[in-house]
Amino acid sequence: MADATPTLHHADTDLEIHKVVVGPMDNNVFVLKCRHTGDAVLIDAANEHERLLELAKALASGERHQRTI
């Protein structure tokens, strides 16, 4: 993914929630991903569609987007 900003917002044994802030209005976009099946849903894809497509491809390939503390 071109943007190196970590996206992982929350994770537990069942799911991951990834958060990205996009657009001039700083819209929050979320991807909820099942850790068991790999299925995911994109919520409120308001802007920067190419960036979100890159994130979706990275998550599908198993690339990590961990939150740094």
N, C-alpha and C positions, 0 to 999 in steps of 0.2 A: 504494500500500500504506500502511496506517495507521501501521505501525511503520517509522520511517525508518532503522532499523539496517541497515547493509549486509549482504548475504547471500553475496556472492561469496567463496568459500573458496579455489578454485583454477580456473585456466583455461589451456587451451593451444589449439592450432589446431583440435582436434577436439571438445573438450567443455568444459563448465562444471560445476563442483561448487558448489552453493549449500548453506549450512549455516544452520540456525535452531535456537535453543535454546528449548524449550517446556516448559510445565508446572511443577508444584511440585518435581519431581525433576530439573529442568534436563536433560531428554532432548534429545539431538542428533538432528535430523531433516535428512536430506540430499535434495537434488534433483540428479540427474545429467541434464544436457541436452546433446544432440548439437548442435553448432554448424552442422552441415551440413543436417540435416533438421528441427531444432526439436523432435524427439521427446524426451520426458523421462520419468523414472521417479522416484517419490517413495519414499524408503526410511525406514521406521520412523516413520510418522506417529502418534506416541504421544498427542498432546494438542493443544489449541488449533486445532481443525480449521478454524474460520473464518479464522484468520490464515494457515494453510497454503493454503487455497483462494484467498485474496487473492494470495499469492505465486505460486501456479500461474497465475492469470489474468495477473498482471504479467509473468511470464516468457513466457507465450504471446503477449502483445502486444508483446514486444520491449523492455519497460521495463528500464532498466539498474539493477542492484543491485551496484555495484562496491564492493570492499573499499577502505577508506581507510587510508592508511599514514602 
